[in-house]
Amino acid sequence: MNQIQLDSELIERVISQERKAQFQLFELTKRMVYSLAFRMLNDEELAHDVLQETYVEVFQQIRNLKHPEALISWMKTIAARKSIKAGKRQFEFDQLDQHHDPVDNQFDSWFDGELLDQAIRALPPGARAVFMLTAVEGYSHKEAANLLGISDSTSKSQLNYAKKLLKTRIQTLLRA
């Protein structure tokens, strides 16, 4: 994934509430925010709502940001929290056996990002949320569990479950 680099001048202009700078920030980061929301929610309408709500909060609260260089991470956190709030009813966590088999992460075939994205969207909502937060966005299990209102062990088992389902789904899609 491309790392978005924002210069300090743009960030300062956004903090000063300059409309052109806000629009420029929006244009530079909207795909990142929407992508995170859509992948967590698997719903275009909800993802657009999260996108809008994220920028409203960013522009209202940016003056309180203590470390402007962390703007992108802060925005992703806001988007993740808004996504979780928007999808709270859909994030159900399947009961899993605590003594599950470890996931074999080896694939015999090549696959592309579109195939992986399709497989991620097919995950159950709870497993998808944990996978997106931990495997894609880099949150710890403790942080993901806190955001989702679940235990650390549930986060870990849901991630393992998601990986197992992804492997099966990708292998099925590759055979098709």
C-alpha positions in Angstrom: 0.0 0.0 0.0 1.3 3.5 -0.8 2.4 5.5 2.2 0.8 8.9 2.1 3.3 11.7 2.9 1.9 15.1 4.0 4.1 18.1 4.3 4.1 20.0 7.5 3.0 23.2 5.7 -0.2 21.5 4.6 -0.9 20.1 8.0 -0.4 23.6 9.5 -2.8 25.1 7.0 -5.4 22.4 7.8 -4.9 23.2 11.6 -5.5 26.9 10.7 -8.9 25.8 9.2 -7.9 26.9 5.6 -10.6 25.4 3.3 -8.3 24.8 0.4 -5.9 22.9 2.6 -8.8 20.9 4.0 -9.9 20.0 0.5 -6.3 19.1 -0.4 -6.1 16.8 2.6 -9.4 15.2 1.8 -8.3 14.6 -1.8 -5.0 13.1 -0.7 -6.5 10.8 1.9 -10.1 10.0 1.0 -9.2 6.7 -0.7 -7.3 5.5 2.3 -10.2 6.4 4.7 -12.9 5.0 2.4 -11.0 1.8 1.8 -10.5 1.1 5.5 -14.2 1.8 6.2 -15.4 -0.3 3.2 -13.2 -3.2 4.1 -14.4 -3.3 7.7 -18.1 -2.8 6.9 -18.4 -4.4 3.4 -21.2 -1.8 2.7 -20.7 1.2 0.4 -23.4 3.4 1.9 -22.1 2.9 5.4 -18.5 3.4 4.2 -19.5 6.7 2.6 -21.2 7.8 5.9 -18.0 6.9 7.8 -15.9 8.8 5.3 -18.0 11.9 5.8 -18.1 11.5 9.6 -14.4 11.0 9.8 -13.6 14.2 8.0 -16.1 16.2 10.1 -14.3 14.9 13.3 -10.8 15.5 11.8 -11.5 19.1 10.9 -13.3 19.8 14.2 -10.6 18.2 16.4 -7.4 18.8 14.5 -6.4 21.7 16.7 -6.2 19.2 19.6 -3.8 16.9 17.7 -0.6 17.0 19.8 1.6 15.4 17.2 0.7 16.7 13.7 3.2 14.2 12.1 0.8 11.5 13.3 -2.1 12.9 11.3 -2.5 9.9 9.1 -2.5 7.4 11.9 -4.9 9.6 13.9 -7.3 9.7 10.8 -7.1 5.9 10.4 -8.0 5.5 14.1 -11.0 7.8 13.8 -12.1 6.0 10.6 -11.7 2.6 12.4 -13.7 3.7 15.4 -16.4 5.2 13.3 -16.6 2.0 11.2 -16.9 -0.1 14.3 -19.6 2.2 15.6 -21.5 2.1 12.3 -21.2 -1.7 12.0 -21.6 -2.6 15.7 -24.8 -4.5 15.0 -23.2 -6.5 12.2 -20.0 -7.4 14.2 -21.0 -10.8 15.6 -18.2 -13.0 16.7 -18.6 -16.7 16.0 -17.9 -19.0 18.9 -14.7 -20.8 18.2 -12.9 -23.7 19.8 -10.1 -22.2 21.9 -7.8 -25.2 20.9 -7.8 -24.4 17.1 -5.3 -25.7 14.6 -2.6 -23.2 13.7 -3.0 -21.7 10.2 -0.6 -22.8 7.5 0.2 -19.6 5.7 1.7 -21.2 2.6 0.0 -20.8 -0.7 0.9 -23.0 -3.7 -0.5 -20.4 -6.2 -0.1 -16.8 -7.0 -3.1 -14.5 -6.4 -3.6 -10.7 -6.7 -5.0 -8.0 -4.5 -8.4 -8.1 -6.1 -8.7 -11.8 -5.2 -7.6 -11.1 -1.6 -10.0 -8.1 -1.3 -12.9 -10.3 -2.5 -11.9 -13.0 0.0 -11.7 -10.4 2.9 -15.1 -9.1 2.0 -16.6 -12.6 2.3 -15.4 -13.0 5.9 -18.0 -13.0 8.7 -18.2 -9.4 10.0 -16.5 -10.0 13.4 -13.6 -11.9 11.9 -13.3 -9.3 9.1 -13.2 -6.5 11.7 -10.4 -8.2 13.7 -8.5 -9.1 10.6 -8.6 -5.5 9.3 -7.6 -4.0 12.6 -4.8 -6.4 13.4 -3.4 -7.8 10.1 -4.0 -4.8 7.9 -3.9 -1.7 10.1 -1.4 -3.1 12.6 -3.4 -2.7 15.8 -2.3 -5.1 18.7 -4.9 -7.7 19.8 -5.3 -5.7 23.0 -6.1 -2.5 21.0 -8.5 -4.3 18.6 -10.2 -6.0 21.5 -10.7 -2.7 23.3 -12.1 -1.0 20.1 -14.5 -3.9 19.4 -15.5 -4.6 23.1 -14.2 -8.2 23.1 -11.4 -10.0 25.0 -7.9 -10.4 23.7 -8.3 -14.1 23.3 -11.5 -13.6 21.2 -9.5 -11.2 19.0 -6.7 -13.8 18.6 -9.1 -16.6 17.9 -11.1 -14.5 15.4 -7.8 -13.5 13.6 -6.9 -17.2 13.3 -10.4 -18.0 12.1 -10.2 -15.2 9.5 -6.9 -16.5 8.2 -8.2 -20.0 8.0 -11.3 -18.8 6.1 -9.2 -16.6 3.8 -6.9 -19.5 2.9 -9.8 -21.7 2.1 -11.6 -19.0 0.1 -8.5 -18.1 -1.9 -7.8 -21.7 -2.7 -11.4 -22.1 -3.8 -11.2 -19.0 -6.0 -7.9 -20.1 -7.5 -9.4 -23.4 -8.5 -12.4 -21.7 -10.2 
